[in-house]
Amino acid sequence: MPPLDEKALSDAQAATAVLVRRGKVSEPVGAMVIPSQSGVLFPVGDRDGELYVNGRTLTQQWADSLRAEVPDLASDVARLQAMRAEWLDSSPEDRTLALAGSCTDPNCRTPR
């Protein structure tokens, strides 16, 4: 397993803390940390069904930017986009569990 980029993790956690303070998410539940040589992905879902990754809404533009910044995690970004689509289709009470149980990669630790 690659070493965890501690600075990238702390930056992602700080961005998530901002979402919590703004009331976008109640807490960083169901988050997963995917270590890599060049960063981490820290997804969190809000009450309205949006999926945030490293503190930003997982739009197509942000997903493309993540792929460019952390190319070794491109497949994980694609999986998160698929998760977001499923997340939007699920009922609000099922969303946290869907996110928490979705990571099967051995490099993924859930929840953290």
N, C-alpha and C positions, 0 to 999 in steps of 0.2 A: 504494500500500500504506500502511495507517495506521502511524503511529509505534509502536514497541514500548514498552510500559509497563515500564521497567526495574525499578521497585520490585516490580511484580507478578511479573516474571520472577524476581527474586532471592528473593522470598518462596516461589514455587513450587519453585525449585531447593533452597532451604533445607529445605522440607518433604520433598522427595525425598531429600535427604541424610539426614534422620532415618530414612526407610524403609530406606535402605542400611545405616545403623548398626544398626538393629534386626534386620537380616537378612531383611526382607520382600522386598527385591529385591537381586540381586547387584550391580547397577550400573544407572544410568539409561539402559539401552540402548533403542534404538528410540523414544526420546522425540521429540516434536515440539513446536514452539513456534508458537502461532498469535497473531500480534500483533493488538491491537485498541485502540480508544480507551480502553477501560476495564479492560483486564486481559490475561492470557494463559491458555492451557490447556496444561498440561504433563503428558501422559499417560505412565504407565510401567506395565508388566505384571510381575507376580511369577511365581514358579515354579509356583504352584498355580493359575494361570489367572485371578487377580483383576486388574482394571484399576484403577489409582490415577490420579486427576487432581488436580494441585496438592496432592499428599501425602495425599489421602483416598480411600477406596474409593468407586468410582463407583456408589453406591446410587441408587435412585430419588429419595430425599430430597435427597441431595447434588446430583444432576443438576438437580432443580427449583430448588435454591438457586443453583446456577451460572447457570441461565437467568435468575433474578431479578437476580443480581449483574452479569452480563455479557450483557445482552439481544442485543447485536450478534453474539454467538457462539452463539446458541441452536441454529442449524442444525449447528454443529460439535459441540455437546453431544449432539444427537440422533445424529450420525454416530458419536461415541464410544460411545454406548450400543449401537448396532448392532455396532460393533467388539467391544465387550465380549461380546456374545452369540456372535459368531463365534469370539472368543478362547476362550471357555469350551468351545466345541464342537471346537476343534482340539487336536491332540496337543501336548504340552509343547515338543517340539523345533521345532515350526513357529510358535510364538507370537511370538517376537521379530521374525521376518521379516514376519509378518502385520501387526504394528503398524508397523514401519518403512516398509513399502511402501504403507500405506493412505491417506496424505495426498496428495491431488491438488490441493488448493486452492492458488492462487498465493501466498496469504498464509501458507502453512505452510512451515516450513523443517525438513527431516528428513534425517538426524538432526542434532542440535545439539551 
